[in-house]
Each structure stands twice: as C-alpha cells, then as structure tokens.
Amino acid sequence: MEPGLKKIDKYIIKKFILTFFIALLLIIGIVIIFDISEKINHFVENKAPLHSIIFDYYVNFAPYYMNMFSPLFVFITVIFFTSRMAANSEIIAILSCGVSYRRMMVPYMISAAIIAMLSLSLSLWVIPRANVHRLQFETTYVKHKNPFSTNNVHYQIDTGKFVYVESFSSWNNTAFGFTLEDIQDNKLVSKLSAETAVWDSTMGGWRLHRYFLREYTEGLEDRVTTGDKLDTVLNLTVTDFYRNKNTVETLPIGQLNNLISQQNLRGDSNVMYALIEKHTRYALPFSAFILTIIGVSLSSRKRRGGIGLNIGIGIALSFTYILFLRFSQMFVYSGAMSPMVALWLPNIIYGMVAIFLYTRASK
C-alpha cells in the first residue's frame, strides 16, 4: 500500500476486493452448473472427453464470463458491503471524523482501478487466447459448423484490385463464383472469373477452375483468355474467409488492430465485428469506476428496506447496464451509430447518472 493510505482506506479496499472475488467465484460456479445442465446432452451425444470438457472448455469459459459480468459483480460488491457499513453506522462515523465524502471515495476508486486494470488485461490478452480453445470445443462438441461459412464476399485486396465471391465452403476451402477485377484510373483494366477457386496450401495460393480472363484495351477488340486450370497467388488467404464474429474474440489487441486496418483497406463489412470487439474491450473495464460511484451513492445512507433493497436496486441497475451494452451493438449493425459511439454510449449515460447521484449523496 502507498504511505498516504489510512487504516480506513486499507479496510475499505480489503473489503471491496475480497467481497468482489467471493461474489465472482460464487456466481461463476452457479453459471457453470447451469451451463453443464444445458449442454450435457451435447457432451454425451458427441462423446466429448472429460479432460477436454474441464480444461479446454470450462477453464477457458470462466474468464470469459467473469469479465462479461464484471459490472454486475462490481455493483453487487459495492452495494453489499457499503450497505452493511451504513447499517452499522460506520459511514456516519467516517464522515463525523472530518473526512469529506470525496475523500471517502478514494479507496473505492483505488479498488475500482485495480478491478478495471485486471479486466482490461483479461480483455486485451488473456481472454482472446482462452477463447481459441473454448470456441474450438464448442464447434467440435456443441455446435454444428455450417460448411458454407461465408456468402457474397467483397474484398479490396490491393490498390485497385477487388475480389468478389458468391459463396465460400469451409468444408473444402473452395470459393464459388470467383471474380477478380483490376481497376486503374477509374477504368476496368481486366476481369478474371472462375467457377471455383480452391485454396492450395502447398503454394500458398488459389487454383482456379474453368476461368475466363478478359483484358480491356484501348482498341475495338479485348484480349480474352480461357482455360480449365490456372494457379494464382493473391493478397488473399483462406483465413480471410474465417473472419467472423467469433474470430475477433480470439485475437489479442495487436492482431485485432491489424485485422481492422486490413479490413478497412478491403472494404470488408465484417470490420464492424472487430470494431465492436475492440471498443467493448475498453468500455467494459471503465464501467468499474462509474458503477462504483453509483453503488456508493445509493448505499452510503441507511434505508428502511435495509441491505436487501439496496442489493435489489444494484442488481437491477447492473443488469440494465449489461443489457444496454449488448443492445447498443444493434445501433452498429443497423448503421445508426459508429462502433465507438454506440459502445461508449452506456458509459456516457450511466456516467451522467453517477454524477447526479454522487452530487446528491455528497450534500
């Protein structure tokens, strides 16, 4: 602890952190029990090994859901132990000793900062790697993967080079209805079409079948080439077709930023999934500060309903925050808002609520 911290600060920080992790473990245990009861039939039918269920799925399942519901845990923690302090007249004693309401908030903010940094570290680096194993397990033993994973794909793979694919089959890594257009100075220079394009991992390129190449010239006649087979190497790999909502959850922040830059260059509409994931990773940890302020402001005074009423209010507000955060993604899908504005909107609104409640409680 820092030398400037008083005994009461250490007491509050200890209460906050300890209660937070106890609530975390208890609720995650309940969530795991419900998840097992829901998926037990899939485990049995698909003959999932016990070792994989425990270490590939649930060990990686826990951090993901712990972080997702961290706003709920923070709020319940603050409401619970602050209400108890208020009921035992500890808050009144602190304020009566000349400690201002603002100064009393310091240990709460330190605790919130510890939780926010932990949540941020999990979001940026730990959880993405854990999601790799969790999602692989779900694909193998829980969910049935659609062999046609992508339809109507438009990519800008380089300056002036555009690829269109009608559908892509993940079962045999084949693109159907393949088209490559080369545009220079706003003029179509060439157009390469093929019935199928099969990924060849040995050469790191695509093998086109029944292709048709038209090269446009300044004269009256265009140059046309056809054939049954053509090997070509493009700035496009088979992994680009697996970039979806689940994929972005498996990328550490550095790789996620690279993917966003690449998808923006290509004009890939799937970039919204990456942007939503990125802003969610930053917005969610920040909520620890906002919900802590709201929790203290609501529970620092005695109420007739006691701790139960405060906990009820806390659960209701924290659930509405989580739902609002998830619902705000719909604004991105509909094109009504940018990902940054939509994902930070819950923090902005609840931040204003926090300021109002804090101002009212500190008087």
C-alpha positions as CSV (number, residue, x, y, z in Angstrom):
1,M,0.0,0.0,0.0
2,E,1.0,3.6,-0.5
3,P,2.2,5.6,2.5
4,G,-0.7,8.1,2.1
5,L,-3.4,5.5,2.7
6,K,-5.0,5.4,6.1
7,K,-6.3,2.4,8.0
8,I,-9.8,3.1,6.9
9,D,-8.7,3.2,3.3
10,K,-7.0,-0.2,3.6
11,Y,-10.1,-1.5,5.3
12,I,-12.4,-0.4,2.5
13,I,-10.0,-1.7,-0.2
14,K,-9.7,-5.0,1.5
15,K,-13.5,-5.3,1.9
16,F,-14.1,-4.3,-1.7
17,I,-11.6,-6.6,-3.4
18,L,-12.3,-9.6,-1.1
19,T,-16.1,-9.3,-1.5
20,F,-15.7,-8.9,-5.2
21,F,-13.8,-12.1,-5.7
22,I,-16.0,-14.1,-3.4
23,A,-19.1,-12.9,-5.4
24,L,-17.2,-13.6,-8.6
25,L,-16.5,-17.2,-7.7
26,L,-19.9,-17.9,-6.3
27,I,-21.8,-16.6,-9.3
28,I,-19.5,-18.2,-11.8
29,G,-20.0,-21.5,-10.1
30,I,-23.7,-21.1,-10.5
31,V,-23.3,-20.2,-14.2
32,I,-21.1,-23.3,-14.8
33,I,-23.7,-25.5,-13.1
34,F,-26.5,-24.1,-15.4
35,D,-24.2,-24.4,-18.4
36,I,-23.5,-28.1,-17.7
37,S,-27.2,-28.9,-17.3
38,E,-27.9,-27.2,-20.7
39,K,-25.0,-28.8,-22.6
40,I,-24.8,-32.2,-21.0
41,N,-26.7,-33.8,-23.9
42,H,-24.3,-32.4,-26.4
43,F,-21.3,-33.7,-24.4
44,V,-22.8,-37.2,-24.2
45,E,-24.0,-37.4,-27.9
46,N,-20.7,-36.1,-29.3
47,K,-18.6,-38.1,-26.9
48,A,-16.6,-35.1,-25.5
49,P,-13.7,-36.3,-23.4
50,L,-13.9,-35.3,-19.7
51,H,-10.4,-33.8,-19.9
52,S,-11.5,-31.5,-22.8
53,I,-14.7,-30.5,-21.0
54,I,-12.8,-29.4,-18.0
55,F,-9.6,-27.9,-19.3
56,D,-10.4,-26.9,-22.9
57,Y,-13.9,-25.6,-22.2
58,Y,-14.7,-24.7,-18.6
59,V,-11.2,-23.4,-17.6
60,N,-11.4,-21.1,-20.6
61,F,-15.2,-20.5,-20.1
62,A,-14.7,-19.0,-16.6
63,P,-12.5,-15.9,-17.5
64,Y,-14.8,-15.0,-20.5
65,Y,-18.0,-14.9,-18.4
66,M,-16.3,-13.4,-15.3
67,N,-15.2,-10.5,-17.4
68,M,-18.6,-10.2,-19.2
69,F,-20.5,-9.9,-15.9
70,S,-17.8,-7.9,-14.0
71,P,-20.1,-4.8,-13.9
72,L,-22.7,-6.9,-12.1
73,F,-20.1,-8.2,-9.6
74,V,-18.7,-4.7,-9.0
75,F,-22.1,-3.2,-8.4
76,I,-23.3,-6.0,-6.1
77,T,-20.0,-5.8,-4.2
78,V,-20.2,-2.1,-3.6
79,I,-23.9,-2.2,-2.7
80,F,-23.4,-5.1,-0.3
81,F,-20.5,-4.1,1.9
82,T,-21.3,-0.3,1.8
83,S,-24.9,-1.0,2.9
84,R,-23.5,-3.1,5.8
85,M,-21.2,-0.2,6.7
86,A,-24.1,2.2,6.6
87,A,-26.3,-0.1,8.6
88,N,-23.6,-0.4,11.3
89,S,-23.2,3.4,11.3
90,E,-19.6,3.1,10.0
91,I,-20.2,5.6,7.2
92,I,-21.6,8.2,9.7
93,A,-18.5,7.6,11.9
94,I,-16.1,8.2,9.0
95,L,-17.9,11.4,7.9
96,S,-18.1,12.6,11.6
97,C,-14.3,12.4,11.9
98,G,-13.9,15.2,9.4
99,V,-13.4,13.0,6.3
100,S,-15.2,14.5,3.3
101,Y,-17.4,12.4,1.1
102,R,-14.9,13.0,-1.7
103,R,-12.1,11.7,0.4
104,M,-14.1,8.7,1.4
105,M,-14.4,7.8,-2.3
106,V,-10.6,7.5,-2.7
107,P,-10.3,3.8,-1.5
108,Y,-13.4,2.9,-3.6
109,M,-11.7,4.4,-6.7
110,I,-8.4,2.7,-6.0
111,S,-10.3,-0.6,-5.7
112,A,-12.2,0.1,-8.9
113,A,-8.9,0.9,-10.7
114,I,-7.5,-2.5,-9.6
115,I,-10.5,-4.3,-11.0
116,A,-10.5,-2.2,-14.2
117,M,-6.9,-2.9,-14.9
118,L,-7.4,-6.6,-14.2
119,S,-10.5,-6.6,-16.5
120,L,-8.6,-4.7,-19.2
121,S,-5.6,-7.1,-19.1
122,L,-8.0,-10.1,-19.4
123,S,-9.9,-8.4,-22.3
124,L,-6.8,-7.5,-24.3
125,W,-4.6,-10.5,-23.9
126,V,-5.8,-13.4,-21.7
127,I,-9.4,-14.0,-22.8
128,P,-8.7,-13.9,-26.6
129,R,-6.2,-16.8,-26.2
130,A,-8.6,-18.7,-23.9
131,N,-11.4,-18.2,-26.5
132,V,-9.4,-20.1,-29.1
133,H,-9.8,-23.3,-27.1
134,R,-13.3,-22.5,-25.9
135,L,-14.7,-21.8,-29.4
136,Q,-12.9,-24.9,-30.9
137,F,-14.5,-27.1,-28.3
138,E,-18.0,-25.6,-29.0
139,T,-17.5,-26.1,-32.7
140,T,-16.5,-29.7,-32.2
141,Y,-18.8,-30.9,-29.5
142,V,-21.7,-28.4,-29.1
143,K,-22.4,-26.5,-32.3
144,H,-22.6,-27.9,-35.9
145,K,-20.5,-25.8,-38.2
146,N,-22.1,-24.7,-41.5
147,P,-20.0,-25.8,-44.4
148,F,-20.9,-22.6,-46.3
149,S,-19.4,-20.1,-43.8
150,T,-19.5,-17.0,-46.0
151,N,-21.7,-15.6,-48.8
152,N,-21.4,-12.6,-51.1
153,V,-17.9,-11.5,-50.1
154,H,-16.4,-8.3,-51.5
155,Y,-12.8,-7.5,-50.7
156,Q,-10.3,-4.9,-51.8
157,I,-7.1,-7.0,-51.7
158,D,-4.8,-4.3,-53.0
159,T,-4.9,-0.8,-54.6
160,G,-7.4,-1.1,-57.5
161,K,-7.8,-4.9,-57.1
162,F,-11.2,-6.2,-56.0
163,V,-12.4,-9.7,-55.3
164,Y,-16.0,-11.0,-55.3
165,V,-17.0,-14.5,-54.2
166,E,-20.6,-15.7,-54.3
167,S,-20.0,-18.3,-51.5
168,F,-17.2,-20.0,-49.6
169,S,-17.2,-23.5,-48.3
170,S,-15.1,-24.1,-45.2
171,W,-15.5,-27.9,-45.7
172,N,-13.1,-28.0,-48.7
173,N,-11.8,-24.4,-48.7
174,T,-13.4,-23.6,-52.0
175,A,-14.7,-20.2,-53.3
176,F,-17.6,-20.4,-55.7
177,G,-18.3,-17.7,-58.3
178,F,-14.9,-16.2,-58.0
179,T,-14.2,-12.8,-59.7
180,L,-11.1,-10.6,-59.6
181,E,-11.3,-7.1,-61.1
182,D,-8.3,-4.7,-61.7
183,I,-9.3,-1.1,-61.9
184,Q,-6.8,1.7,-62.6
185,D,-7.6,5.4,-63.0
186,N,-11.3,4.6,-62.6
187,K,-11.1,2.2,-65.6
188,L,-11.6,-1.5,-65.6
189,V,-8.4,-3.0,-66.9
190,S,-9.1,-6.7,-66.5
191,K,-11.6,-9.1,-65.2
192,L,-10.8,-12.7,-64.2
193,S,-13.7,-15.0,-63.4
194,A,-13.8,-18.7,-62.4
195,E,-16.4,-21.2,-61.5
196,T,-14.4,-22.2,-58.4
197,A,-11.2,-21.2,-56.7
198,V,-9.6,-23.8,-54.4
199,W,-7.0,-22.9,-51.8
200,D,-3.7,-24.7,-52.2
201,S,-1.7,-24.6,-49.0
202,T,1.4,-26.0,-50.7
203,M,1.9,-23.0,-52.9
204,G,0.0,-20.5,-50.7
205,G,-2.3,-19.5,-53.5
206,W,-5.5,-20.3,-55.3
207,R,-6.2,-22.8,-58.1
208,L,-8.9,-21.5,-60.5
209,H,-11.1,-23.9,-62.4
210,R,-12.8,-23.0,-65.7
211,Y,-11.5,-19.5,-65.7
212,F,-12.2,-16.6,-68.1
213,L,-9.9,-13.6,-68.3
214,R,-10.9,-10.5,-70.2
215,E,-8.2,-7.7,-70.6
216,Y,-9.7,-4.5,-71.8
217,T,-7.7,-2.5,-74.4
218,E,-8.0,1.0,-75.9
219,G,-8.9,-0.5,-79.3
220,L,-12.0,-2.2,-80.5
221,E,-11.0,-5.7,-79.5
222,D,-10.4,-7.0,-76.0
223,R,-8.0,-9.8,-75.2
224,V,-9.7,-12.9,-73.9
225,T,-8.1,-16.0,-72.4
226,T,-9.9,-19.1,-71.1
227,G,-8.8,-22.4,-69.6
228,D,-9.6,-25.3,-67.3
229,K,-7.0,-24.5,-64.7
230,L,-4.9,-21.5,-63.5
231,D,-2.8,-21.1,-60.4
232,T,-2.5,-17.6,-59.0
233,V,-1.2,-16.0,-55.8
234,L,-3.2,-13.1,-54.3
235,N,-3.1,-10.9,-51.3
236,L,-6.0,-13.1,-50.0
237,T,-5.7,-16.3,-47.9
238,V,-8.2,-18.9,-46.8
239,T,-8.1,-17.4,-43.3
240,D,-9.7,-14.2,-44.6
241,F,-12.9,-16.2,-45.1
242,Y,-13.0,-17.3,-41.5
243,R,-13.0,-13.7,-40.2
244,N,-16.4,-13.5,-38.4
245,K,-17.9,-12.5,-35.1
246,N,-16.3,-15.5,-33.3
247,T,-12.9,-14.9,-34.9
248,V,-12.4,-11.4,-33.5
249,E,-12.9,-12.8,-30.0
250,T,-9.8,-14.9,-30.3
251,L,-7.4,-12.1,-31.3
252,P,-5.1,-10.2,-28.9
253,I,-5.3,-6.5,-29.2
254,G,-2.3,-6.2,-31.5
255,Q,-3.7,-8.7,-34.0
256,L,-7.2,-7.2,-33.7
257,N,-5.8,-3.7,-34.7
258,N,-4.0,-5.3,-37.7
259,L,-7.2,-7.0,-38.7
260,I,-9.2,-3.7,-38.5
261,S,-6.6,-2.0,-40.7
262,Q,-6.7,-4.8,-43.2
263,Q,-10.5,-5.0,-43.3
264,N,-10.8,-1.2,-43.7
265,L,-8.5,-1.4,-46.7
266,R,-10.5,-4.2,-48.3
267,G,-13.8,-2.5,-47.6
268,D,-14.9,-5.7,-45.6
269,S,-18.3,-5.2,-44.0
270,N,-17.1,-7.7,-41.3
271,V,-14.9,-4.9,-39.9
272,M,-17.9,-3.9,-37.7
273,Y,-17.4,-7.1,-35.6
274,A,-13.8,-6.3,-35.0
275,L,-14.6,-2.6,-34.1
276,I,-17.4,-3.8,-31.7
277,E,-15.0,-6.2,-30.1
278,K,-12.3,-3.6,-29.7
279,H,-14.4,-0.8,-28.2
280,T,-16.2,-3.4,-25.9
281,R,-12.8,-4.4,-24.5
282,Y,-12.0,-0.8,-23.5
283,A,-15.5,0.3,-22.5
284,L,-16.4,-2.6,-20.2
285,P,-13.5,-2.2,-17.7
286,F,-14.1,1.6,-17.5
287,S,-17.6,0.8,-16.2
288,A,-16.0,-0.3,-12.8
289,F,-15.5,3.4,-12.0
290,I,-19.0,4.5,-13.0
291,L,-20.8,1.7,-11.2
292,T,-18.7,2.1,-8.1
293,I,-19.7,5.7,-7.8
294,I,-23.4,4.8,-8.4
295,G,-23.2,2.0,-5.8
296,V,-21.6,4.1,-3.1
297,S,-24.1,7.0,-3.7
298,L,-27.1,4.6,-3.4
299,S,-25.9,2.6,-0.4
300,S,-24.0,5.0,1.8
301,R,-27.1,6.1,3.7
302,K,-29.4,3.9,5.8
303,R,-32.7,2.8,4.2
304,R,-35.8,1.4,5.6
305,G,-35.6,-1.6,3.3
306,G,-32.0,-2.3,4.5
307,I,-29.4,-4.2,2.6
308,G,-31.9,-6.3,0.7
309,L,-33.5,-3.2,-1.0
310,N,-30.0,-1.8,-1.9
311,I,-28.9,-5.1,-3.4
312,G,-32.1,-5.3,-5.4
313,I,-31.5,-1.9,-6.8
314,G,-27.9,-2.7,-7.5
315,I,-28.8,-5.9,-9.4
316,A,-31.5,-4.1,-11.4
317,L,-29.1,-1.3,-12.5
318,S,-26.2,-3.5,-13.3
319,F,-28.3,-5.8,-15.4
320,T,-29.7,-2.9,-17.3
321,Y,-26.2,-1.7,-17.9
322,I,-25.1,-5.1,-19.3
323,L,-28.3,-5.3,-21.5
324,F,-27.8,-1.7,-22.7
325,L,-24.2,-2.5,-23.6
326,R,-25.3,-5.5,-25.6
327,F,-28.3,-3.7,-27.1
328,S,-26.1,-0.8,-28.2
329,Q,-24.4,-3.2,-30.7
330,M,-27.6,-3.2,-32.7
331,F,-27.0,0.5,-33.4
332,V,-23.8,-0.6,-35.2
333,Y,-25.5,-3.4,-37.2
334,S,-28.2,-1.0,-38.3
335,G,-25.7,1.7,-39.3
336,A,-27.3,4.2,-36.9
337,M,-24.1,4.8,-35.0
338,S,-20.4,4.2,-35.3
339,P,-19.0,1.4,-33.1
340,M,-17.1,3.8,-30.8
341,V,-20.1,6.0,-30.1
342,A,-22.5,3.0,-29.7
343,L,-20.3,1.0,-27.3
344,W,-19.4,4.0,-25.2
345,L,-22.9,5.3,-25.0
346,P,-23.9,3.2,-21.9
347,N,-20.8,4.6,-20.1
348,I,-21.8,8.2,-21.1
349,I,-25.4,7.8,-19.9
350,Y,-24.5,6.0,-16.7
351,G,-21.7,8.4,-16.1
352,M,-24.2,11.3,-16.1
353,V,-26.4,9.2,-13.7
354,A,-23.3,8.7,-11.5
355,I,-22.5,12.4,-11.4
356,F,-26.1,13.2,-10.4
357,L,-26.3,10.6,-7.7
358,Y,-22.9,11.5,-6.3
359,T,-23.7,15.2,-6.2
360,R,-26.9,14.4,-4.4
361,A,-25.3,11.9,-1.9
362,S,-22.4,14.2,-1.0
363,K,-24.6,17.0,0.2
